[in-house]
């Protein structure tokens, strides 16, 4: 759970943790809620499959991280 991972990260002295998902931000709300009571800063992100610039039908994977609420909304 996000709570368990954040507690462990805090125990290890980790100040910031990125949580990424594939093709959507389905767990973002759970992470945001858990981060409220944690000293560890959470950066939310998503990994997306995008059309390759080679135009050969392949997909390229890209990770997008939201630096703040404005970035999350964009």
Predicted model as a PDB file, atoms N, CA, C, CB and O in Angstrom, pLDDT in the B-factor column:
MODEL        1                                                                  
ATOM      1  N   UNK A   1       0.849  -1.188   0.000  1.00 91.00           N  
ATOM      2  CA  UNK A   1       0.000   0.000   0.000  1.00 91.00           C  
ATOM      3  C   UNK A   1       0.889   1.244   0.000  1.00 91.00           C  
ATOM      4  CB  UNK A   1      -0.963   0.002   1.231  1.00 91.00           C  
ATOM      5  O   UNK A   1       2.044   1.178   0.419  1.00 91.00           O  
ATOM      6  N   UNK A   2       0.363   2.367  -0.463  1.00 92.00           N  
ATOM      7  CA  UNK A   2       1.154   3.603  -0.425  1.00 92.00           C  
ATOM      8  C   UNK A   2       1.626   3.948   0.995  1.00 92.00           C  
ATOM      9  CB  UNK A   2       0.333   4.762  -0.989  1.00 92.00           C  
ATOM     10  O   UNK A   2       2.748   4.418   1.186  1.00 92.00           O  
ATOM     11  N   UNK A   3       0.767   3.713   1.976  1.00 94.00           N  
ATOM     12  CA  UNK A   3       1.136   4.012   3.363  1.00 94.00           C  
ATOM     13  C   UNK A   3       2.352   3.197   3.801  1.00 94.00           C  
ATOM     14  CB  UNK A   3      -0.047   3.733   4.301  1.00 94.00           C  
ATOM     15  O   UNK A   3       3.269   3.732   4.424  1.00 94.00           O  
ATOM     16  N   UNK A   4       2.358   1.913   3.477  1.00 95.00           N  
ATOM     17  CA  UNK A   4       3.476   1.043   3.861  1.00 95.00           C  
ATOM     18  C   UNK A   4       4.764   1.446   3.149  1.00 95.00           C  
ATOM     19  CB  UNK A   4       3.143  -0.422   3.549  1.00 95.00           C  
ATOM     20  O   UNK A   4       5.832   1.486   3.761  1.00 95.00           O  
ATOM     21  N   UNK A   5       4.661   1.740   1.868  1.00 94.00           N  
ATOM     22  CA  UNK A   5       5.852   2.132   1.112  1.00 94.00           C  
ATOM     23  C   UNK A   5       6.414   3.464   1.604  1.00 94.00           C  
ATOM     24  CB  UNK A   5       5.527   2.224  -0.378  1.00 94.00           C  
ATOM     25  O   UNK A   5       7.630   3.624   1.700  1.00 94.00           O  
ATOM     26  N   UNK A   6       5.540   4.415   1.914  1.00 96.00           N  
ATOM     27  CA  UNK A   6       6.004   5.704   2.425  1.00 96.00           C  
ATOM     28  C   UNK A   6       6.620   5.560   3.819  1.00 96.00           C  
ATOM     29  CB  UNK A   6       4.844   6.707   2.463  1.00 96.00           C  
ATOM     30  O   UNK A   6       7.617   6.215   4.125  1.00 96.00           O  
ATOM     31  N   UNK A   7       6.038   4.715   4.656  1.00 96.00           N  
ATOM     32  CA  UNK A   7       6.607   4.484   5.987  1.00 96.00           C  
ATOM     33  C   UNK A   7       7.994   3.871   5.871  1.00 96.00           C  
ATOM     34  CB  UNK A   7       5.688   3.570   6.823  1.00 96.00           C  
ATOM     35  O   UNK A   7       8.910   4.274   6.588  1.00 96.00           O  
ATOM     36  N   UNK A   8       8.159   2.909   4.984  1.00 96.00           N  
ATOM     37  CA  UNK A   8       9.463   2.271   4.788  1.00 96.00           C  
ATOM     38  C   UNK A   8      10.470   3.267   4.228  1.00 96.00           C  
ATOM     39  CB  UNK A   8       9.337   1.059   3.848  1.00 96.00           C  
ATOM     40  O   UNK A   8      11.621   3.299   4.664  1.00 96.00           O  
ATOM     41  N   UNK A   9      10.042   4.085   3.260  1.00 96.00           N  
ATOM     42  CA  UNK A   9      10.926   5.096   2.694  1.00 96.00           C  
ATOM     43  C   UNK A   9      11.383   6.077   3.775  1.00 96.00           C  
ATOM     44  CB  UNK A   9      10.220   5.847   1.553  1.00 96.00           C  
ATOM     45  O   UNK A   9      12.553   6.457   3.810  1.00 96.00           O  
ATOM     46  N   UNK A  10      10.475   6.485   4.651  1.00 96.00           N  
ATOM     47  CA  UNK A  10      10.826   7.396   5.743  1.00 96.00           C  
ATOM     48  C   UNK A  10      11.833   6.750   6.680  1.00 96.00           C  
ATOM     49  CB  UNK A  10       9.572   7.813   6.522  1.00 96.00           C  
ATOM     50  O   UNK A  10      12.776   7.400   7.132  1.00 96.00           O  
ATOM     51  N   UNK A  11      11.632   5.463   6.972  1.00 96.00           N  
ATOM     52  CA  UNK A  11      12.558   4.720   7.834  1.00 96.00           C  
ATOM     53  C   UNK A  11      13.959   4.685   7.231  1.00 96.00           C  
ATOM     54  CB  UNK A  11      12.046   3.288   8.062  1.00 96.00           C  
ATOM     55  O   UNK A  11      14.955   4.748   7.953  1.00 96.00           O  
ATOM     56  N   UNK A  12      14.029   4.584   5.915  1.00 97.00           N  
ATOM     57  CA  UNK A  12      15.317   4.527   5.215  1.00 97.00           C  
ATOM     58  C   UNK A  12      15.920   5.908   4.980  1.00 97.00           C  
ATOM     59  CB  UNK A  12      15.152   3.817   3.887  1.00 97.00           C  
ATOM     60  O   UNK A  12      17.019   6.018   4.437  1.00 97.00           O  
ATOM     61  N   UNK A  13      15.211   6.962   5.386  1.00 96.00           N  
ATOM     62  CA  UNK A  13      15.717   8.318   5.221  1.00 96.00           C  
ATOM     63  C   UNK A  13      15.523   8.886   3.826  1.00 96.00           C  
ATOM     64  CB  UNK A  13      17.158   8.352   5.560  1.00 96.00           C  
ATOM     65  O   UNK A  13      16.168   9.868   3.459  1.00 96.00           O  
ATOM     66  N   UNK A  14      14.637   8.274   3.045  1.00 96.00           N  
ATOM     67  CA  UNK A  14      14.352   8.761   1.697  1.00 96.00           C  
ATOM     68  C   UNK A  14      13.448   9.987   1.807  1.00 96.00           C  
ATOM     69  CB  UNK A  14      13.684   7.646   0.819  1.00 96.00           C  
ATOM     70  O   UNK A  14      12.413   9.943   2.472  1.00 96.00           O  
ATOM     71  N   UNK A  15      13.837  11.069   1.159  1.00 95.00           N  
ATOM     72  CA  UNK A  15      13.081  12.320   1.249  1.00 95.00           C  
ATOM     73  C   UNK A  15      12.008  12.449   0.182  1.00 95.00           C  
ATOM     74  CB  UNK A  15      14.016  13.487   1.153  1.00 95.00           C  
ATOM     75  O   UNK A  15      11.006  13.134   0.391  1.00 95.00           O  
ATOM     76  N   UNK A  16      12.203  11.800  -0.960  1.00 93.00           N  
ATOM     77  CA  UNK A  16      11.295  11.952  -2.086  1.00 93.00           C  
ATOM     78  C   UNK A  16      11.153  10.613  -2.806  1.00 93.00           C  
ATOM     79  CB  UNK A  16      11.799  13.049  -3.056  1.00 93.00           C  
ATOM     80  O   UNK A  16      12.128   9.881  -2.972  1.00 93.00           O  
ATOM     81  N   UNK A  17       9.927  10.300  -3.232  1.00 91.00           N  
ATOM     82  CA  UNK A  17       9.642   9.026  -3.887  1.00 91.00           C  
ATOM     83  C   UNK A  17       8.724   9.277  -5.073  1.00 91.00           C  
ATOM     84  CB  UNK A  17       9.001   8.014  -2.893  1.00 91.00           C  
ATOM     85  O   UNK A  17       7.705   9.955  -4.938  1.00 91.00           O  
ATOM     86  N   UNK A  18       9.077   8.735  -6.237  1.00 89.00           N  
ATOM     87  CA  UNK A  18       8.219   8.848  -7.416  1.00 89.00           C  
ATOM     88  C   UNK A  18       7.357   7.595  -7.523  1.00 89.00           C  
ATOM     89  CB  UNK A  18       9.065   9.050  -8.712  1.00 89.00           C  
ATOM     90  O   UNK A  18       7.857   6.476  -7.417  1.00 89.00           O  
ATOM     91  N   UNK A  19       6.085   7.790  -7.730  1.00 89.00           N  
ATOM     92  CA  UNK A  19       5.138   6.686  -7.914  1.00 89.00           C  
ATOM     93  C   UNK A  19       4.558   6.810  -9.310  1.00 89.00           C  
ATOM     94  CB  UNK A  19       4.002   6.700  -6.823  1.00 89.00           C  
ATOM     95  O   UNK A  19       3.825   7.756  -9.599  1.00 89.00           O  
ATOM     96  N   UNK A  20       4.884   5.856 -10.184  1.00 87.00           N  
ATOM     97  CA  UNK A  20       4.392   5.911 -11.555  1.00 87.00           C  
ATOM     98  C   UNK A  20       3.501   4.715 -11.848  1.00 87.00           C  
ATOM     99  CB  UNK A  20       5.559   5.961 -12.547  1.00 87.00           C  
ATOM    100  O   UNK A  20       3.657   3.646 -11.258  1.00 87.00           O  
ATOM    101  N   UNK A  21       2.575   4.910 -12.758  1.00 86.00           N  
ATOM    102  CA  UNK A  21       1.677   3.847 -13.196  1.00 86.00           C  
ATOM    103  C   UNK A  21       1.707   3.777 -14.712  1.00 86.00           C  
ATOM    104  CB  UNK A  21       0.229   4.082 -12.681  1.00 86.00           C  
ATOM    105  O   UNK A  21       2.142   4.715 -15.379  1.00 86.00           O  
ATOM    106  N   UNK A  22       1.246   2.671 -15.242  1.00 87.00           N  
ATOM    107  CA  UNK A  22       1.184   2.495 -16.689  1.00 87.00           C  
ATOM    108  C   UNK A  22      -0.181   2.898 -17.220  1.00 87.00           C  
ATOM    109  CB  UNK A  22       1.493   1.045 -17.068  1.00 87.00           C  
ATOM    110  O   UNK A  22      -1.211   2.405 -16.761  1.00 87.00           O  
ATOM    111  N   UNK A  23      -0.176   3.791 -18.185  1.00 88.00           N  
ATOM    112  CA  UNK A  23      -1.364   4.163 -18.953  1.00 88.00           C  
ATOM    113  C   UNK A  23      -2.467   4.866 -18.168  1.00 88.00           C  
ATOM    114  CB  UNK A  23      -1.927   2.957 -19.565  1.00 88.00           C  
ATOM    115  O   UNK A  23      -3.589   4.964 -18.665  1.00 88.00           O  
ATOM    116  N   UNK A  24      -2.194   5.353 -16.975  1.00 82.00           N  
ATOM    117  CA  UNK A  24      -3.208   6.077 -16.230  1.00 82.00           C  
ATOM    118  C   UNK A  24      -2.724   6.423 -14.840  1.00 82.00           C  
ATOM    119  CB  UNK A  24      -4.483   5.270 -16.149  1.00 82.00           C  
ATOM    120  O   UNK A  24      -1.676   5.948 -14.402  1.00 82.00           O  
ATOM    121  N   UNK A  25      -3.483   7.246 -14.149  1.00 80.00           N  
ATOM    122  CA  UNK A  25      -3.150   7.648 -12.779  1.00 80.00           C  
ATOM    123  C   UNK A  25      -4.206   7.105 -11.813  1.00 80.00           C  
ATOM    124  CB  UNK A  25      -3.050   9.201 -12.664  1.00 80.00           C  
ATOM    125  O   UNK A  25      -4.788   7.854 -11.028  1.00 80.00           O  
ATOM    126  N   UNK A  26      -4.441   5.812 -11.882  1.00 85.00           N  
ATOM    127  CA  UNK A  26      -5.525   5.197 -11.120  1.00 85.00           C  
ATOM    128  C   UNK A  26      -5.312   5.242  -9.609  1.00 85.00           C  
ATOM    129  CB  UNK A  26      -5.695   3.773 -11.552  1.00 85.00           C  
ATOM    130  O   UNK A  26      -6.283   5.336  -8.859  1.00 85.00           O  
ATOM    131  N   UNK A  27      -4.083   5.177  -9.154  1.00 84.00           N  
ATOM    132  CA  UNK A  27      -3.801   5.188  -7.720  1.00 84.00           C  
ATOM    133  C   UNK A  27      -3.354   6.533  -7.193  1.00 84.00           C  
ATOM    134  CB  UNK A  27      -2.762   4.182  -7.409  1.00 84.00           C  
ATOM    135  O   UNK A  27      -2.928   6.633  -6.043  1.00 84.00           O  
ATOM    136  N   UNK A  28      -3.443   7.566  -8.008  1.00 85.00           N  
ATOM    137  CA  UNK A  28      -2.940   8.881  -7.608  1.00 85.00           C  
ATOM    138  C   UNK A  28      -3.617   9.408  -6.347  1.00 85.00           C  
ATOM    139  CB  UNK A  28      -3.132   9.871  -8.737  1.00 85.00           C  
ATOM    140  O   UNK A  28      -2.955   9.987  -5.486  1.00 85.00           O  
ATOM    141  N   UNK A  29      -4.903   9.215  -6.231  1.00 86.00           N  
ATOM    142  CA  UNK A  29      -5.622   9.715  -5.062  1.00 86.00           C  
ATOM    143  C   UNK A  29      -5.138   9.030  -3.784  1.00 86.00           C  
ATOM    144  CB  UNK A  29      -7.130   9.504  -5.234  1.00 86.00           C  
ATOM    145  O   UNK A  29      -4.947   9.685  -2.760  1.00 86.00           O  
ATOM    146  N   UNK A  30      -4.943   7.726  -3.844  1.00 91.00           N  
ATOM    147  CA  UNK A  30      -4.445   6.985  -2.670  1.00 91.00           C  
ATOM    148  C   UNK A  30      -3.050   7.467  -2.284  1.00 91.00           C  
ATOM    149  CB  UNK A  30      -4.421   5.461  -2.954  1.00 91.00           C  
ATOM    150  O   UNK A  30      -2.753   7.622  -1.100  1.00 91.00           O  
ATOM    151  N   UNK A  31      -2.198   7.703  -3.274  1.00 90.00           N  
ATOM    152  CA  UNK A  31      -0.853   8.201  -2.994  1.00 90.00           C  
ATOM    153  C   UNK A  31      -0.908   9.606  -2.403  1.00 90.00           C  
ATOM    154  CB  UNK A  31      -0.002   8.196  -4.271  1.00 90.00           C  
ATOM    155  O   UNK A  31      -0.188   9.905  -1.451  1.00 90.00           O  
ATOM    156  N   UNK A  32      -1.747  10.462  -2.953  1.00 87.00           N  
ATOM    157  CA  UNK A  32      -1.856  11.833  -2.452  1.00 87.00           C  
ATOM    158  C   UNK A  32      -2.353  11.848  -1.015  1.00 87.00           C  
ATOM    159  CB  UNK A  32      -2.793  12.658  -3.341  1.00 87.00           C  
ATOM    160  O   UNK A  32      -1.852  12.612  -0.190  1.00 87.00           O  
ATOM    161  N   UNK A  33      -3.320  11.019  -0.717  1.00 91.00           N  
ATOM    162  CA  UNK A  33      -3.839  10.952   0.659  1.00 91.00           C  
ATOM    163  C   UNK A  33      -2.776  10.439   1.620  1.00 91.00           C  
ATOM    164  CB  UNK A  33      -5.083  10.048   0.724  1.00 91.00           C  
ATOM    165  O   UNK A  33      -2.613  10.978   2.714  1.00 91.00           O  
ATOM    166  N   UNK A  34      -2.056   9.401   1.215  1.00 93.00           N  
ATOM    167  CA  UNK A  34      -1.017   8.836   2.082  1.00 93.00           C  
ATOM    168  C   UNK A  34       0.116   9.837   2.299  1.00 93.00           C  
ATOM    169  CB  UNK A  34      -0.463   7.532   1.479  1.00 93.00           C  
ATOM    170  O   UNK A  34       0.703   9.888   3.380  1.00 93.00           O  
ATOM    171  N   UNK A  35       0.422  10.624   1.285  1.00 90.00           N  
ATOM    172  CA  UNK A  35       1.526  11.584   1.376  1.00 90.00           C  
ATOM    173  C   UNK A  35       1.241  12.713   2.354  1.00 90.00           C  
ATOM    174  CB  UNK A  35       1.820  12.164   0.012  1.00 90.00           C  
ATOM    175  O   UNK A  35       2.171  13.312   2.894  1.00 90.00           O  
ATOM    176  N   UNK A  36      -0.019  13.006   2.586  1.00 91.00           N  
ATOM    177  CA  UNK A  36      -0.375  14.092   3.522  1.00 91.00           C  
ATOM    178  C   UNK A  36       0.195  13.866   4.917  1.00 91.00           C  
ATOM    179  CB  UNK A  36      -1.891  14.231   3.612  1.00 91.00           C  
ATOM    180  O   UNK A  36       0.590  14.814   5.595  1.00 91.00           O  
ATOM    181  N   UNK A  37       0.234  12.609   5.340  1.00 91.00           N  
ATOM    182  CA  UNK A  37       0.696  12.303   6.700  1.00 91.00           C  
ATOM    183  C   UNK A  37       2.105  11.724   6.719  1.00 91.00           C  
ATOM    184  CB  UNK A  37      -0.259  11.331   7.367  1.00 91.00           C  
ATOM    185  O   UNK A  37       2.511  11.120   7.712  1.00 91.00           O  
ATOM    186  N   UNK A  38       2.849  11.898   5.644  1.00 93.00           N  
ATOM    187  CA  UNK A  38       4.194  11.346   5.548  1.00 93.00           C  
ATOM    188  C   UNK A  38       5.216  12.458   5.363  1.00 93.00           C  
ATOM    189  CB  UNK A  38       4.284  10.344   4.393  1.00 93.00           C  
ATOM    190  O   UNK A  38       4.930  13.461   4.709  1.00 93.00           O  
ATOM    191  N   UNK A  39       6.407  12.287   5.934  1.00 94.00           N  
ATOM    192  CA  UNK A  39       7.462  13.283   5.694  1.00 94.00           C  
ATOM    193  C   UNK A  39       8.090  13.123   4.307  1.00 94.00           C  
ATOM    194  CB  UNK A  39       8.549  13.170   6.770  1.00 94.00           C  
ATOM    195  O   UNK A  39       8.856  13.982   3.872  1.00 94.00           O  
ATOM    196  N   UNK A  40       7.772  12.034   3.617  1.00 94.00           N  
ATOM    197  CA  UNK A  40       8.333  11.767   2.292  1.00 94.00           C  
ATOM    198  C   UNK A  40       7.502  12.494   1.236  1.00 94.00           C  
ATOM    199  CB  UNK A  40       8.375  10.236   2.001  1.00 94.00           C  
ATOM    200  O   UNK A  40       6.276  12.378   1.210  1.00 94.00           O  
ATOM    201  N   UNK A  41       8.177  13.238   0.373  1.00 91.00           N  
ATOM    202  CA  UNK A  41       7.502  13.945  -0.723  1.00 91.00           C  
ATOM    203  C   UNK A  41       7.229  12.946  -1.846  1.00 91.00           C  
ATOM    204  CB  UNK A  41       8.366  15.152  -1.243  1.00 91.00           C  
ATOM    205  O   UNK A  41       8.105  12.159  -2.206  1.00 91.00           O  
ATOM    206  N   UNK A  42       6.028  12.978  -2.394  1.00 90.00           N  
ATOM    207  CA  UNK A  42       5.640  12.052  -3.464  1.00 90.00           C  
ATOM    208  C   UNK A  42       5.521  12.813  -4.777  1.00 90.00           C  
ATOM    209  CB  UNK A  42       4.300  11.338  -3.124  1.00 90.00           C  
ATOM    210  O   UNK A  42       4.887  13.867  -4.848  1.00 90.00           O  
ATOM    211  N   UNK A  43       6.139  12.263  -5.812  1.00 89.00           N  
ATOM    212  CA  UNK A  43       6.000  12.790  -7.170  1.00 89.00           C  
ATOM    213  C   UNK A  43       5.193  11.767  -7.947  1.00 89.00           C  
ATOM    214  CB  UNK A  43       7.405  13.066  -7.851  1.00 89.00           C  
ATOM    215  O   UNK A  43       5.609  10.616  -8.075  1.00 89.00           O  
ATOM    216  N   UNK A  44       4.046  12.173  -8.466  1.00 89.00           N  
ATOM    217  CA  UNK A  44       3.184  11.262  -9.220  1.00 89.00           C  
ATOM    218  C   UNK A  44       3.565  11.284 -10.688  1.00 89.00           C  
ATOM    219  CB  UNK A  44       1.700  11.637  -9.045  1.00 89.00           C  
ATOM    220  O   UNK A  44       3.965  12.318 -11.224  1.00 89.00           O  
ATOM    221  N   UNK A  45       3.437  10.131 -11.331  1.00 90.00           N  
ATOM    222  CA  UNK A  45       3.783  10.058 -12.742  1.00 90.00           C  
ATOM    223  C   UNK A  45       3.025   8.956 -13.453  1.00 90.00           C  
ATOM    224  CB  UNK A  45       5.266   9.846 -12.904  1.00 90.00           C  
ATOM    225  O   UNK A  45       2.334   8.142 -12.840  1.00 90.00           O  
ATOM    226  N   UNK A  46       3.179   8.959 -14.762  1.00 90.00           N  
ATOM    227  CA  UNK A  46       2.518   7.963 -15.600  1.00 90.00           C  
ATOM    228  C   UNK A  46       3.466   7.568 -16.727  1.00 90.00           C  
ATOM    229  CB  UNK A  46       1.168   8.508 -16.169  1.00 90.00           C  
ATOM    230  O   UNK A  46       4.197   8.403 -17.259  1.00 90.00           O  
ATOM    231  N   UNK A  47       3.445   6.287 -17.084  1.00 91.00           N  
ATOM    232  CA  UNK A  47       4.189   5.795 -18.240  1.00 91.00           C  
ATOM    233  C   UNK A  47       3.180   5.569 -19.364  1.00 91.00           C  
ATOM    234  CB  UNK A  47       4.988   4.470 -17.903  1.00 91.00           C  
ATOM    235  O   UNK A  47       2.197   4.848 -19.193  1.00 91.00           O  
ATOM    236  N   UNK A  48       3.431   6.186 -20.500  1.00 91.00           N  
ATOM    237  CA  UNK A  48       2.503   6.092 -21.627  1.00 91.00           C  
ATOM    238  C   UNK A  48       3.183   5.461 -22.834  1.00 91.00           C  
ATOM    239  CB  UNK A  48       1.955   7.478 -21.993  1.00 91.00           C  
ATOM    240  O   UNK A  48       4.383   5.633 -23.047  1.00 91.00           O  
ATOM    241  N   UNK A  49       2.403   4.734 -23.616  1.00 89.00           N  
ATOM    242  CA  UNK A  49       2.873   4.215 -24.898  1.00 89.00           C  
ATOM    243  C   UNK A  49       2.439   5.203 -25.969  1.00 89.00           C  
ATOM    244  CB  UNK A  49       2.312   2.767 -25.187  1.00 89.00           C  
ATOM    245  O   UNK A  49       1.248   5.470 -26.129  1.00 89.00           O  
ATOM    246  N   UNK A  50       3.395   5.740 -26.692  1.00 87.00           N  
ATOM    247  CA  UNK A  50       3.128   6.746 -27.711  1.00 87.00           C  
ATOM    248  C   UNK A  50       3.599   6.239 -29.064  1.00 87.00           C  
ATOM    249  CB  UNK A  50       3.814   8.081 -27.360  1.00 87.00           C  
ATOM    250  O   UNK A  50       4.521   5.426 -29.128  1.00 87.00           O  
ATOM    251  N   UNK A  51       2.992   6.697 -30.133  1.00 84.00           N  
ATOM    252  CA  UNK A  51       3.460   6.292 -31.461  1.00 84.00           C  
ATOM    253  C   UNK A  51       4.931   6.663 -31.649  1.00 84.00           C  
ATOM    254  CB  UNK A  51       2.600   6.948 -32.564  1.00 84.00           C  
ATOM    255  O   UNK A  51       5.349   7.772 -31.316  1.00 84.00           O  
ATOM    256  N   UNK A  52       5.691   5.743 -32.172  1.00 78.00           N  
ATOM    257  CA  UNK A  52       7.116   5.964 -32.389  1.00 78.00           C  
ATOM    258  C   UNK A  52       7.340   7.014 -33.474  1.00 78.00           C  
ATOM    259  CB  UNK A  52       7.811   4.648 -32.771  1.00 78.00           C  
ATOM    260  O   UNK A  52       6.603   7.054 -34.458  1.00 78.00           O  
ATOM    261  N   UNK A  53       8.346   7.859 -33.301  1.00 76.00           N  
ATOM    262  CA  UNK A  53       8.649   8.841 -34.348  1.00 76.00           C  
ATOM    263  C   UNK A  53       9.153   8.178 -35.637  1.00 76.00           C  
ATOM    264  CB  UNK A  53       9.690   9.837 -33.840  1.00 76.00           C  
ATOM    265  O   UNK A  53       9.219   8.827 -36.681  1.00 76.00           O  
ATOM    266  N   UNK A  54       9.505   6.903 -35.568  1.00 75.00           N  
ATOM    267  CA  UNK A  54       9.977   6.193 -36.768  1.00 75.00           C  
ATOM    268  C   UNK A  54       8.834   5.867 -37.723  1.00 75.00           C  
ATOM    269  CB  UNK A  54      10.696   4.904 -36.371  1.00 75.00           C  
ATOM    270  O   UNK A  54       9.070   5.495 -38.873  1.00 75.00           O  
ATOM    271  N   UNK A  55       7.606   6.004 -37.253  1.00 74.00           N  
ATOM    272  CA  UNK A  55       6.413   5.749 -38.065  1.00 74.00           C  
ATOM    273  C   UNK A  55       6.362   4.321 -38.615  1.00 74.00           C  
ATOM    274  CB  UNK A  55       6.357   6.734 -39.215  1.00 74.00           C  
ATOM    275  O   UNK A  55       5.868   4.087 -39.718  1.00 74.00           O  
ATOM    276  N   UNK A  56       6.871   3.387 -37.843  1.00 80.00           N  
ATOM    277  CA  UNK A  56       6.855   1.994 -38.276  1.00 80.00           C  
ATOM    278  C   UNK A  56       5.788   1.182 -37.534  1.00 80.00           C  
ATOM    279  CB  UNK A  56       8.231   1.365 -38.065  1.00 80.00           C  
ATOM    280  O   UNK A  56       5.786  -0.048 -37.588  1.00 80.00           O  
ATOM    281  N   UNK A  57       4.896   1.872 -36.851  1.00 76.00           N  
ATOM    282  CA  UNK A  57       3.843   1.194 -36.112  1.00 76.00           C  
ATOM    283  C   UNK A  57       4.247   0.804 -34.693  1.00 76.00           C  
ATOM    284  CB  UNK A  57       3.420  -0.024 -36.857  1.00 76.00           C  
ATOM    285  O   UNK A  57       3.409   0.366 -33.905  1.00 76.00           O  
ATOM    286  N   UNK A  58       5.520   0.963 -34.371  1.00 83.00           N  
ATOM    287  CA  UNK A  58       5.992   0.626 -33.026  1.00 83.00           C  
ATOM    288  C   UNK A  58       5.546   1.694 -32.029  1.00 83.00           C  
ATOM    289  CB  UNK A  58       7.534   0.480 -33.006  1.00 83.00           C  
ATOM    290  O   UNK A  58       5.223   2.822 -32.402  1.00 83.00           O  
ATOM    291  N   UNK A  59       5.536   1.313 -30.771  1.00 86.00           N  
ATOM    292  CA  UNK A  59       5.204   2.264 -29.710  1.00 86.00           C  
ATOM    293  C   UNK A  59       6.458   2.585 -28.915  1.00 86.00           C  
ATOM    294  CB  UNK A  59       4.095   1.702 -28.781  1.00 86.00           C  
ATOM    295  O   UNK A  59       7.273   1.704 -28.638  1.00 86.00           O  
ATOM    296  N   UNK A  60       6.604   3.828 -28.558  1.00 85.00           N  
ATOM    297  CA  UNK A  60       7.692   4.267 -27.694  1.00 85.00           C  
ATOM    298  C   UNK A  60       7.112   4.505 -26.309  1.00 85.00           C  
ATOM    299  CB  UNK A  60       8.390   5.559 -28.252  1.00 85.00           C  
ATOM    300  O   UNK A  60       5.996   5.008 -26.181  1.00 85.00           O  
ATOM    301  N   UNK A  61       7.853   4.150 -25.279  1.00 87.00           N  
ATOM    302  CA  UNK A  61       7.403   4.352 -23.906  1.00 87.00           C  
ATOM    303  C   UNK A  61       8.002   5.651 -23.381  1.00 87.00           C  
ATOM    304  CB  UNK A  61       7.800   3.147 -22.999  1.00 87.00           C  
ATOM    305  O   UNK A  61       9.177   5.934 -23.615  1.00 87.00           O  
ATOM    306  N   UNK A  62       7.205   6.434 -22.677  1.00 88.00           N  
ATOM    307  CA  UNK A  62       7.668   7.686 -22.091  1.00 88.00           C  
ATOM    308  C   UNK A  62       7.083   7.821 -20.687  1.00 88.00           C  
ATOM    309  CB  UNK A  62       7.268   8.903 -22.981  1.00 88.00           C  
ATOM    310  O   UNK A  62       5.923   7.482 -20.454  1.00 88.00           O  
ATOM    311  N   UNK A  63       7.897   8.318 -19.756  1.00 90.00           N  
ATOM    312  CA  UNK A  63       7.456   8.546 -18.382  1.00 90.00           C  
ATOM    313  C   UNK A  63       7.298  10.055 -18.173  1.00 90.00           C  
ATOM    314  CB  UNK A  63       8.470   7.932 -17.348  1.00 90.00           C  
ATOM    315  O   UNK A  63       8.207  10.833 -18.464  1.00 90.00           O  
ATOM    316  N   UNK A  64       6.144  10.447 -17.671  1.00 89.00           N  
ATOM    317  CA  UNK A  64       5.846  11.843 -17.369  1.00 89.00           C  
ATOM    318  C   UNK A  64       5.658  11.982 -15.862  1.00 89.00           C  
ATOM    319  CB  UNK A  64       4.578  12.333 -18.142  1.00 89.00           C  
ATOM    320  O   UNK A  64       4.878  11.241 -15.263  1.00 89.00           O  
ATOM    321  N   UNK A  65       6.369  12.928 -15.247  1.00 88.00           N  
ATOM    322  CA  UNK A  65       6.274  13.168 -13.807  1.00 88.00           C  
ATOM    323  C   UNK A  65       5.672  14.544 -13.565  1.00 88.00           C  
ATOM    324  CB  UNK A  65       7.667  13.052 -13.129  1.00 88.00           C  
ATOM    325  O   UNK A  65       6.023  15.512 -14.240  1.00 88.00           O  
ATOM    326  N   UNK A  66       4.766  14.627 -12.602  1.00 85.00           N  
ATOM    327  CA  UNK A  66       4.137  15.903 -12.241  1.00 85.00           C  
ATOM    328  C   UNK A  66       4.918  16.526 -11.087  1.00 85.00           C  
ATOM    329  CB  UNK A  66       2.630  15.704 -11.851  1.00 85.00           C  
ATOM    330  O   UNK A  66       4.984  15.965  -9.993  1.00 85.00           O  
ATOM    331  N   UNK A  67       5.500  17.679 -11.344  1.00 76.00           N  
ATOM    332  CA  UNK A  67       6.298  18.356 -10.324  1.00 76.00           C  
ATOM    333  C   UNK A  67       5.426  18.950  -9.213  1.00 76.00           C  
ATOM    334  CB  UNK A  67       7.138  19.453 -10.965  1.00 76.00           C  
ATOM    335  O   UNK A  67       5.835  19.015  -8.054  1.00 76.00           O  
ATOM    336  N   UNK A  68       4.225  19.380  -9.588  1.00 77.00           N  
ATOM    337  CA  UNK A  68       3.320  20.007  -8.622  1.00 77.00           C  
ATOM    338  C   UNK A  68       1.882  19.825  -9.120  1.00 77.00           C  
ATOM    339  CB  UNK A  68       3.663  21.534  -8.426  1.00 77.00           C  
ATOM    340  O   UNK A  68       1.640  19.127 -10.104  1.00 77.00           O  
ATOM    341  N   UNK A  69       0.953  20.449  -8.441  1.00 76.00           N  
ATOM    342  CA  UNK A  69      -0.463  20.303  -8.808  1.00 76.00           C  
ATOM    343  C   UNK A  69      -0.731  20.826 -10.214  1.00 76.00           C  
ATOM    344  CB  UNK A  69      -1.355  21.039  -7.801  1.00 76.00           C  
ATOM    345  O   UNK A  69      -1.530  20.241 -10.945  1.00 76.00           O  
ATOM    346  N   UNK A  70      -0.085  21.904 -10.599  1.00 79.00           N  
ATOM    347  CA  UNK A  70      -0.257  22.428 -11.956  1.00 79.00           C  
ATOM    348  C   UNK A  70       0.203  21.410 -12.990  1.00 79.00           C  
ATOM    349  CB  UNK A  70       0.519  23.744 -12.128  1.00 79.00           C  
ATOM    350  O   UNK A  70      -0.450  21.235 -14.019  1.00 79.00           O  
ATOM    351  N   UNK A  71       1.303  20.746 -12.733  1.00 74.00           N  
ATOM    352  CA  UNK A  71       1.803  19.724 -13.639  1.00 74.00           C  
ATOM    353  C   UNK A  71       0.882  18.527 -13.701  1.00 74.00           C  
ATOM    354  CB  UNK A  71       3.180  19.287 -13.222  1.00 74.00           C  
ATOM    355  O   UNK A  71       0.701  17.937 -14.767  1.00 74.00           O  
ATOM    356  N   UNK A  72       0.300  18.161 -12.580  1.00 74.00           N  
ATOM    357  CA  UNK A  72      -0.647  17.048 -12.542  1.00 74.00           C  
ATOM    358  C   UNK A  72      -1.894  17.380 -13.372  1.00 74.00           C  
ATOM    359  CB  UNK A  72      -1.041  16.721 -11.080  1.00 74.00           C  
ATOM    360  O   UNK A  72      -2.416  16.524 -14.087  1.00 74.00           O  
ATOM    361  N   UNK A  73      -2.354  18.597 -13.273  1.00 76.00           N  
ATOM    362  CA  UNK A  73      -3.561  19.007 -14.005  1.00 76.00           C  
ATOM    363  C   UNK A  73      -3.311  19.143 -15.495  1.00 76.00           C  
ATOM    364  CB  UNK A  73      -4.083  20.321 -13.461  1.00 76.00           C  
ATOM    365  O   UNK A  73      -4.233  18.994 -16.297  1.00 76.00           O  
ATOM    366  N   UNK A  74      -2.073  19.424 -15.871  1.00 72.00           N  
ATOM    367  CA  UNK A  74      -1.742  19.595 -17.292  1.00 72.00           C  
ATOM    368  C   UNK A  74      -1.764  18.247 -17.935  1.00 72.00           C  
ATOM    369  CB  UNK A  74      -0.362  20.279 -17.494  1.00 72.00           C  
ATOM    370  O   UNK A  74      -1.516  18.132 -19.135  1.00 72.00           O  
TER     371      UNK A  74                                                      
ENDMDL                                                                          
END                                                                             
